Structure formats: structure tokens, C-alpha cells
């Protein structure tokens, strides 16, 4: 009887593992190690996480030129960089949108936007959209806080910047700033994940 059950148990174990293993195309969860990338900045230079040896971490935000939500958060993203870059957590902004769908998100338009708004951080073009897919980004803006652990960068927070996409003056909870306060104190973020609010990323058509 036991010999007959063994193949069935093996099949059940295989099925269970297929449901519990997270597919790679779902993107990162809090606690995952982030793979490095090499993307072109608006100044023409390639940028990767490994470039900044002094970085304690990064605030990686997927954003764009054209989305109303991205525009609403633009000044808040700049403020995050100005506040946390001196503490070792600079902002890295990445535009993943398909320019065939949204011409206003072209590399040339990104250059003009960064110059006009005087971005103090890199603004990178994810032309293949592979970096956005690896992270699991779905919205603009969609934010990831990475914390250095040795030579690795571990995802410590994912989601929205705060709880009011329409008016910065009416924000009640600053998710990223709360997370950063805890991370800088050597503690995990008590709220490590929130729902990103914004326009859907414009993916290339197959």
C-alpha cells in the first residue's frame, strides 16, 4: 500500500512546490536582493547601482514625463533626494515607458525634462523595459527603497511615496519618509509595502 502511495505523494509535493515558488516575472518582494542594472542617464552616461561605492542604499523610483501622477509627485521625488542623498540614500529615477505608445517619454524628452526641472538625480532610460519587469514595477510612480548589505542591495520598502497623490499639502502619512526613518535607525520598515498609485506602465506590444 505504501509503495502505491509514494508516487502520489511525490506528485503532490511537486504540485505544492509549483504553487509556493514565486515566479521570477512577478518582481521583487521585501527582503529580496536586487539585481544590478546598467541604464543610460540623460547625460549619456551609463549608471548602475555598483557605481556609488559610498551609497548605503537607493531610492529607486519608476516614473516618466507624461503621467499626471508622476508630474504630481515630481517635486516630492526631488525633495526625497535632497533629504536622503546626504544620508547615503540617493534617488535613482527610471523611465520604463514605451515611446512608441507615449512619444512624450522619449529619451530626448527625458533630457529636456531633466534639464527644465533641474533634476539632482540620475534619470535613466529603461529602453528594453527589462529593469522594470525585474523589479515588478507596474505604475508611475512606483518606488523601491534598497538597503546595502555587504555588496548586495536588499529591497526594504515597495510602493507609494505617501497617501495623497493629488495634493502634497494634504498628505497624512509619508510612507517613504517613515520607512527611511526606521531604516536609518537600523530597524526594518514597520510598513514595508503599500499600493503604488499612478498610471500603468506602457509596455511594448508583442
Residue pairs with C-beta under 8 A, 6 or more apart in sequence:
22 29
25 133
26 136
27 133
27 134
27 135
27 136
27 137
28 34
28 134
28 135
28 136
28 144
28 155
28 158
29 155
29 158
30 155
30 156
30 157
30 158
30 189
30 192
30 193
31 154
31 155
32 154
32 155
33 152
33 153
33 154
33 155
34 49
34 60
34 135
34 144
34 146
34 152
34 153
34 154
34 155
35 134
36 48
36 49
36 50
36 153
37 48
37 49
37 130
37 131
37 134
38 46
38 47
38 48
39 46
39 47
39 48
39 94
39 124
39 125
39 126
39 127
39 131
40 46
40 47
40 107
40 124
40 125
40 127
41 47
41 122
41 123
41 124
42 107
42 110
42 111
42 114
42 115
42 119
42 122
42 123
42 124
42 125
47 92
47 122
47 124
49 55
49 58
49 92
49 146
49 153
52 90
54 88
55 88
55 89
55 90
55 148
56 87
56 88
56 89
56 147
56 148
57 88
57 89
57 145
57 146
57 147
57 148
57 153
57 156
57 183
58 89
58 90
58 91
58 92
58 145
58 146
58 153
59 80
59 81
59 84
59 89
59 90
59 91
59 92
59 143
59 144
59 145
59 146
59 176
59 180
60 91
60 92
60 94
60 135
60 143
60 144
60 145
60 146
61 77
61 91
61 92
61 93
61 94
61 141
61 142
61 143
61 144
61 161
62 93
62 94
62 95
62 96
62 126
62 132
62 135
62 137
62 139
62 140
62 141
62 142
62 143
62 201
63 70
63 73
63 74
63 77
63 93
63 94
63 95
63 140
63 141
64 70
64 95
64 96
64 97
64 102
64 105
64 140
64 199
65 95
65 104
65 105
65 109
65 110
65 113
66 97
66 102
66 104
66 105
66 199
67 140
67 141
67 198
67 199
68 199
69 139
69 140
69 141
69 165
69 197
69 198
69 199
70 140
70 141
70 198
70 199
72 165
72 166
72 168
73 141
73 161
73 165
73 198
74 117
75 168
76 161
76 162
76 168
77 91
77 93
77 121
77 141
77 161
78 91
78 117
78 119
78 120
78 121
80 91
80 161
80 176
80 177
81 90
81 91
81 120
81 121
82 120
83 177
84 90
84 91
84 180
85 91
85 120
85 121
87 180
87 184
89 145
89 180
90 121
91 121
92 121
92 122
92 124
93 119
93 121
93 122
93 123
93 124
94 123
94 124
94 125
94 126
94 131
94 132
95 105
95 110
95 123
95 124
95 125
95 126
96 126
96 129
96 131
96 132
96 137
96 140
96 201
97 105
97 140
97 201
97 202
98 105
98 129
98 202
98 203
98 204
98 205
99 105
99 106
99 107
100 204
100 205
101 202
101 204
101 205
102 202
103 109
105 202
107 125
107 127
110 123
110 125
113 119
113 123
114 123
126 132
129 201
129 203
129 204
132 201
135 142
135 144
137 144
137 196
137 201
138 196
138 200
138 201
139 196
139 197
139 198
139 199
139 200
139 201
140 198
140 199
140 201
141 160
141 161
141 196
141 198
142 158
142 159
142 196
142 198
142 201
143 157
143 158
143 159
143 160
143 161
143 176
143 196
144 155
144 157
144 158
145 155
145 156
145 157
145 158
145 176
145 179
145 180
145 183
145 189
146 153
146 154
146 155
146 156
147 153
147 154
147 156
147 183
148 154
156 179
156 183
156 188
156 189
156 192
157 175
157 176
157 179
157 183
157 189
157 191
157 192
157 193
158 192
158 193
158 194
158 196
159 175
159 193
159 194
159 195
159 196
160 175
160 194
160 195
160 196
160 197
161 174
161 175
161 176
162 168
162 171
162 173
162 174
162 175
162 176
162 177
163 171
163 172
163 173
163 175
164 170
164 171
164 172
165 197
165 198
175 191
175 194
178 189
178 190
178 191
179 189
179 191
179 192
182 188
182 189
182 190
183 189
